[in-house]
């Protein structure tokens, strides 16, 4: 479903990725681990087409994404790739349901349709009673669940998560682990997760270790 071939990335004289090859199957949960500075987040950003590799190829569902024109790539990214980050990146002036709806509205979906889908996800994530709360009125765990709902609203091919439990306490982290498994079970969702959290990494179907710019 997702394939990366011979990815290289350098920043000046610092070589971060030195020929990454990987394949992710549909409905698979894969964790990426390694020391700080090993290139985990860089790899995730390149897989998500946020950053560009100096060399290599990425195909998602058979589409060579790096060959797409900028506008086509932005449309593809919005439809097929969901992102979850450590610090949530929710817009503070919007409510939970409004934050979740944003990717669908960007995609041109009607507000009524976007709101219906957002409510469906809020129900699945046990957040219906928080739908009109702004991020400042929610706990860290609730904010992260809203961020996950936002990532899922366009029914993406893959969700890329960068340290999703890094800003959560142990209870919220455990709830996040269970949530990821339940999302895979309910929706067949594919996850690629960069993490330092050993329990979260070990929960995955496969654990990829990056060292010296390569997958060991």
C-alpha atoms as a printed R data frame, in Angstrom:
    type eleno elety resid chain resno       x      y      z
1   ATOM     1    CA   UNK     A     1   0.000  0.000  0.000
2   ATOM     2    CA   UNK     A     2   2.932  2.324  0.754
3   ATOM     3    CA   UNK     A     3   6.425  1.744 -0.629
4   ATOM     4    CA   UNK     A     4   9.605  3.781 -0.215
5   ATOM     5    CA   UNK     A     5  12.681  3.028 -2.309
6   ATOM     6    CA   UNK     A     6  16.240  4.261 -1.771
7   ATOM     7    CA   UNK     A     7  15.331  7.456  0.107
8   ATOM     8    CA   UNK     A     8  18.240  9.817  0.758
9   ATOM     9    CA   UNK     A     9  18.138 13.120  2.622
10  ATOM    10    CA   UNK     A    10  20.881 15.501  3.695
11  ATOM    11    CA   UNK     A    11  20.920 18.901  5.336
12  ATOM    12    CA   UNK     A    12  24.147 20.502  4.190
13  ATOM    13    CA   UNK     A    13  26.921 18.058  5.040
14  ATOM    14    CA   UNK     A    14  24.732 16.145  7.510
15  ATOM    15    CA   UNK     A    15  23.340 12.991  5.886
16  ATOM    16    CA   UNK     A    16  20.159 11.995  7.684
17  ATOM    17    CA   UNK     A    17  18.770  9.217  5.459
18  ATOM    18    CA   UNK     A    18  21.141  6.941  3.543
19  ATOM    19    CA   UNK     A    19  18.993  4.695  1.384
20  ATOM    20    CA   UNK     A    20  15.731  3.817  3.137
21  ATOM    21    CA   UNK     A    21  13.656  0.967  1.694
22  ATOM    22    CA   UNK     A    22  10.343 -0.008  3.293
23  ATOM    23    CA   UNK     A    23   6.893 -1.369  2.501
24  ATOM    24    CA   UNK     A    24   3.696 -0.965  4.536
25  ATOM    25    CA   UNK     A    25   0.676 -3.195  4.008
26  ATOM    26    CA   UNK     A    26  -2.951 -2.093  4.178
27  ATOM    27    CA   UNK     A    27  -4.310 -2.217  7.732
28  ATOM    28    CA   UNK     A    28  -0.821 -2.629  9.182
29  ATOM    29    CA   UNK     A    29   0.506 -0.819 12.259
30  ATOM    30    CA   UNK     A    30   4.237 -0.142 11.945
31  ATOM    31    CA   UNK     A    31   6.386  1.660 14.501
32  ATOM    32    CA   UNK     A    32   9.656  3.416 13.711
33  ATOM    33    CA   UNK     A    33  12.199  3.705 16.507
34  ATOM    34    CA   UNK     A    34  15.793  4.826 16.929
35  ATOM    35    CA   UNK     A    35  17.972  7.257 18.813
36  ATOM    36    CA   UNK     A    36  17.297 11.002 18.742
37  ATOM    37    CA   UNK     A    37  18.628 12.443 15.499
38  ATOM    38    CA   UNK     A    38  18.465  9.097 13.698
39  ATOM    39    CA   UNK     A    39  16.103 10.505 11.057
40  ATOM    40    CA   UNK     A    40  12.751  9.106 12.232
41  ATOM    41    CA   UNK     A    41  10.760 12.322 11.962
42  ATOM    42    CA   UNK     A    42  12.515 13.275  8.725
43  ATOM    43    CA   UNK     A    43  11.476  9.942  7.229
44  ATOM    44    CA   UNK     A    44   7.887 10.432  8.378
45  ATOM    45    CA   UNK     A    45   7.737 13.931  6.870
46  ATOM    46    CA   UNK     A    46   9.089 12.611  3.563
47  ATOM    47    CA   UNK     A    47   6.579  9.741  3.551
48  ATOM    48    CA   UNK     A    48   3.869 12.326  4.187
49  ATOM    49    CA   UNK     A    49   5.167 14.520  1.332
50  ATOM    50    CA   UNK     A    50   5.700 17.445  3.729
51  ATOM    51    CA   UNK     A    51   9.441 17.303  3.034
52  ATOM    52    CA   UNK     A    52  11.264 16.198 -0.118
53  ATOM    53    CA   UNK     A    53  13.891 13.484 -0.402
54  ATOM    54    CA   UNK     A    54  17.097 14.289 -2.276
55  ATOM    55    CA   UNK     A    55  16.792 10.931 -3.992
56  ATOM    56    CA   UNK     A    56  14.355  8.014 -4.063
57  ATOM    57    CA   UNK     A    57  10.759  7.112 -4.809
58  ATOM    58    CA   UNK     A    58   7.534  6.870 -2.824
59  ATOM    59    CA   UNK     A    59   4.407  5.129 -4.082
60  ATOM    60    CA   UNK     A    60   1.088  5.126 -2.241
61  ATOM    61    CA   UNK     A    61  -1.559  2.780 -3.634
62  ATOM    62    CA   UNK     A    62   0.504  2.548 -6.810
63  ATOM    63    CA   UNK     A    63   0.780  6.319 -7.339
64  ATOM    64    CA   UNK     A    64   4.248  7.854 -7.644
65  ATOM    65    CA   UNK     A    65   3.524 10.762 -5.309
66  ATOM    66    CA   UNK     A    66   6.804 12.600 -5.869
67  ATOM    67    CA   UNK     A    67   5.971 13.011 -9.564
68  ATOM    68    CA   UNK     A    68   2.738 14.904 -8.832
69  ATOM    69    CA   UNK     A    69   2.522 18.633 -9.483
70  ATOM    70    CA   UNK     A    70   2.298 20.804 -6.318
71  ATOM    71    CA   UNK     A    71  -1.482 21.364 -6.440
72  ATOM    72    CA   UNK     A    72  -2.150 17.702 -7.238
73  ATOM    73    CA   UNK     A    73   0.191 16.660 -4.438
74  ATOM    74    CA   UNK     A    74  -1.603 18.901 -1.931
75  ATOM    75    CA   UNK     A    75  -4.953 17.389 -2.960
76  ATOM    76    CA   UNK     A    76  -3.550 13.860 -2.731
77  ATOM    77    CA   UNK     A    77  -2.058 14.566  0.705
78  ATOM    78    CA   UNK     A    78  -5.324 15.948  2.072
79  ATOM    79    CA   UNK     A    79  -7.293 12.946  0.826
80  ATOM    80    CA   UNK     A    80  -4.908 10.050  1.436
81  ATOM    81    CA   UNK     A    81  -2.621 10.995  4.341
82  ATOM    82    CA   UNK     A    82  -3.634 11.795  7.909
83  ATOM    83    CA   UNK     A    83  -1.203 13.391 10.352
84  ATOM    84    CA   UNK     A    84  -1.021 13.211 14.146
85  ATOM    85    CA   UNK     A    85   1.663 15.166 16.006
86  ATOM    86    CA   UNK     A    86   2.972 15.291 19.556
87  ATOM    87    CA   UNK     A    87   1.559 18.753 20.261
88  ATOM    88    CA   UNK     A    88  -1.795 18.210 18.514
89  ATOM    89    CA   UNK     A    89  -1.654 21.444 16.444
90  ATOM    90    CA   UNK     A    90  -5.346 22.142 16.984
91  ATOM    91    CA   UNK     A    91  -6.475 25.657 16.064
92  ATOM    92    CA   UNK     A    92  -7.217 27.355 19.418
93  ATOM    93    CA   UNK     A    93 -10.024 29.591 18.142
94  ATOM    94    CA   UNK     A    94 -12.092 26.650 16.865
95  ATOM    95    CA   UNK     A    95 -14.132 24.047 18.753
96  ATOM    96    CA   UNK     A    96 -13.390 20.332 18.696
97  ATOM    97    CA   UNK     A    97 -15.900 19.592 15.951
98  ATOM    98    CA   UNK     A    98 -14.726 22.567 13.864
99  ATOM    99    CA   UNK     A    99 -11.094 21.417 14.117
100 ATOM   100    CA   UNK     A   100 -12.098 17.923 12.998
101 ATOM   101    CA   UNK     A   101 -14.099 19.225 10.040
102 ATOM   102    CA   UNK     A   102 -11.307 21.375  8.558
103 ATOM   103    CA   UNK     A   103  -9.726 18.751  6.214
104 ATOM   104    CA   UNK     A   104 -13.117 17.945  4.677
105 ATOM   105    CA   UNK     A   105 -13.953 21.601  4.181
106 ATOM   106    CA   UNK     A   106 -10.556 22.125  2.532
107 ATOM   107    CA   UNK     A   107 -11.396 19.216  0.230
108 ATOM   108    CA   UNK     A   108 -14.583 21.019 -0.825
109 ATOM   109    CA   UNK     A   109 -17.060 18.841  1.053
110 ATOM   110    CA   UNK     A   110 -20.387 20.358  2.095
111 ATOM   111    CA   UNK     A   111 -20.474 21.540  5.696
112 ATOM   112    CA   UNK     A   112 -23.438 19.285  6.554
113 ATOM   113    CA   UNK     A   113 -21.570 16.200  5.306
114 ATOM   114    CA   UNK     A   114 -18.379 17.205  7.133
115 ATOM   115    CA   UNK     A   115 -20.281 17.807 10.355
116 ATOM   116    CA   UNK     A   116 -22.016 14.431 10.118
117 ATOM   117    CA   UNK     A   117 -18.701 12.615  9.622
118 ATOM   118    CA   UNK     A   118 -17.115 14.598 12.480
119 ATOM   119    CA   UNK     A   119 -19.959 13.632 14.816
120 ATOM   120    CA   UNK     A   120 -19.534  9.986 13.843
121 ATOM   121    CA   UNK     A   121 -15.871 10.138 14.837
122 ATOM   122    CA   UNK     A   122 -16.601 12.074 18.032
123 ATOM   123    CA   UNK     A   123 -19.021  9.326 18.997
124 ATOM   124    CA   UNK     A   124 -16.496  6.578 18.272
125 ATOM   125    CA   UNK     A   125 -13.877  8.414 20.350
126 ATOM   126    CA   UNK     A   126 -16.294  9.136 23.225
127 ATOM   127    CA   UNK     A   127 -16.001 12.889 22.723
128 ATOM   128    CA   UNK     A   128 -19.534 13.907 21.740
129 ATOM   129    CA   UNK     A   129 -20.005 15.911 24.925
130 ATOM   130    CA   UNK     A   130 -16.825 17.881 24.140
131 ATOM   131    CA   UNK     A   131 -17.765 18.832 20.579
132 ATOM   132    CA   UNK     A   132 -18.264 22.535 21.365
133 ATOM   133    CA   UNK     A   133 -15.221 22.861 23.613
134 ATOM   134    CA   UNK     A   134 -12.132 24.700 22.421
135 ATOM   135    CA   UNK     A   135  -8.709 23.043 22.901
136 ATOM   136    CA   UNK     A   136  -7.934 25.119 26.010
137 ATOM   137    CA   UNK     A   137 -10.936 23.530 27.743
138 ATOM   138    CA   UNK     A   138  -9.851 19.955 26.999
139 ATOM   139    CA   UNK     A   139  -7.273 17.649 28.585
140 ATOM   140    CA   UNK     A   140  -4.160 16.578 26.695
141 ATOM   141    CA   UNK     A   141  -5.667 13.170 26.014
142 ATOM   142    CA   UNK     A   142  -8.891 14.714 24.712
143 ATOM   143    CA   UNK     A   143  -6.956 17.079 22.460
144 ATOM   144    CA   UNK     A   144  -4.999 14.151 21.045
145 ATOM   145    CA   UNK     A   145  -8.218 12.233 20.316
146 ATOM   146    CA   UNK     A   146  -9.584 15.295 18.504
147 ATOM   147    CA   UNK     A   147  -6.346 15.442 16.502
148 ATOM   148    CA   UNK     A   148  -6.774 11.767 15.607
149 ATOM   149    CA   UNK     A   149 -10.374 12.368 14.526
150 ATOM   150    CA   UNK     A   150  -9.163 15.241 12.335
151 ATOM   151    CA   UNK     A   151  -6.589 12.901 10.783
152 ATOM   152    CA   UNK     A   152  -9.279 10.300 10.081
153 ATOM   153    CA   UNK     A   153 -12.097 12.461  8.724
154 ATOM   154    CA   UNK     A   154 -11.118 12.088  5.059
155 ATOM   155    CA   UNK     A   155 -10.744  8.312  5.494
156 ATOM   156    CA   UNK     A   156  -7.035  8.446  4.604
157 ATOM   157    CA   UNK     A   157  -5.018  5.605  3.153
158 ATOM   158    CA   UNK     A   158  -2.496  5.943  5.974
159 ATOM   159    CA   UNK     A   159  -2.135  7.878  9.230
160 ATOM   160    CA   UNK     A   160   1.380  9.079 10.037
161 ATOM   161    CA   UNK     A   161   1.918  9.768 13.738
162 ATOM   162    CA   UNK     A   162   4.998 11.569 15.100
163 ATOM   163    CA   UNK     A   163   5.481 10.935 18.835
164 ATOM   164    CA   UNK     A   164   1.690 10.859 19.415
165 ATOM   165    CA   UNK     A   165   2.059  9.940 23.102
166 ATOM   166    CA   UNK     A   166   5.037 12.224 23.754
167 ATOM   167    CA   UNK     A   167   2.959 14.916 25.464
168 ATOM   168    CA   UNK     A   168   0.597 12.596 27.362
169 ATOM   169    CA   UNK     A   169   0.656 11.113 30.855
170 ATOM   170    CA   UNK     A   170   0.874  7.337 31.283
171 ATOM   171    CA   UNK     A   171  -2.899  6.784 31.512
172 ATOM   172    CA   UNK     A   172  -3.608  8.865 28.408
173 ATOM   173    CA   UNK     A   173  -0.750  7.086 26.599
174 ATOM   174    CA   UNK     A   174  -2.267  3.681 27.384
175 ATOM   175    CA   UNK     A   175  -5.659  4.899 26.185
176 ATOM   176    CA   UNK     A   176  -4.024  6.089 22.961
177 ATOM   177    CA   UNK     A   177  -2.475  2.647 22.374
178 ATOM   178    CA   UNK     A   178  -5.867  0.968 22.818
179 ATOM   179    CA   UNK     A   179  -7.489  3.562 20.561
180 ATOM   180    CA   UNK     A   180  -5.055  2.903 17.706
181 ATOM   181    CA   UNK     A   181  -5.771 -0.818 17.897
182 ATOM   182    CA   UNK     A   182  -9.527 -0.208 17.973
183 ATOM   183    CA   UNK     A   183  -9.309  2.115 14.941
184 ATOM   184    CA   UNK     A   184  -7.491 -0.565 12.998
185 ATOM   185    CA   UNK     A   185 -10.110 -3.095 14.040
186 ATOM   186    CA   UNK     A   186 -13.076 -0.826 13.230
187 ATOM   187    CA   UNK     A   187 -11.859  0.907 10.067
188 ATOM   188    CA   UNK     A   188  -8.912 -1.184  8.843
189 ATOM   189    CA   UNK     A   189  -6.790  1.923  9.326
190 ATOM   190    CA   UNK     A   190  -3.071  1.826  8.523
191 ATOM   191    CA   UNK     A   191  -0.681  3.551 10.940
192 ATOM   192    CA   UNK     A   192   3.009  4.432 10.746
193 ATOM   193    CA   UNK     A   193   4.145  5.662 14.163
194 ATOM   194    CA   UNK     A   194   7.426  7.318 15.118
195 ATOM   195    CA   UNK     A   195   7.868  6.930 18.857
196 ATOM   196    CA   UNK     A   196  10.269  6.726 21.796
197 ATOM   197    CA   UNK     A   197   7.526  5.014 23.820
198 ATOM   198    CA   UNK     A   198   8.555  1.361 24.144
199 ATOM   199    CA   UNK     A   199   5.041  0.100 24.891
200 ATOM   200    CA   UNK     A   200   3.592  1.893 21.885
201 ATOM   201    CA   UNK     A   201   6.414  0.629 19.635
202 ATOM   202    CA   UNK     A   202   5.967 -2.952 20.817
203 ATOM   203    CA   UNK     A   203   2.199 -2.794 20.207
204 ATOM   204    CA   UNK     A   204   2.800 -2.499 16.450
205 ATOM   205    CA   UNK     A   205   2.710 -5.400 14.004
206 ATOM   206    CA   UNK     A   206   6.298 -4.539 13.047
207 ATOM   207    CA   UNK     A   207   8.981 -2.374 14.586
208 ATOM   208    CA   UNK     A   208  11.521 -0.752 12.242
209 ATOM   209    CA   UNK     A   209  14.778  0.491 13.768
210 ATOM   210    CA   UNK     A   210  16.607  3.390 12.108
211 ATOM   211    CA   UNK     A   211  20.352  3.697 12.692
212 ATOM   212    CA   UNK     A   212  22.980  5.548 10.654
213 ATOM   213    CA   UNK     A   213  20.330  6.659  8.195
214 ATOM   214    CA   UNK     A   214  19.178  3.150  7.330
215 ATOM   215    CA   UNK     A   215  16.612  0.633  8.557
216 ATOM   216    CA   UNK     A   216  18.468 -2.066 10.443
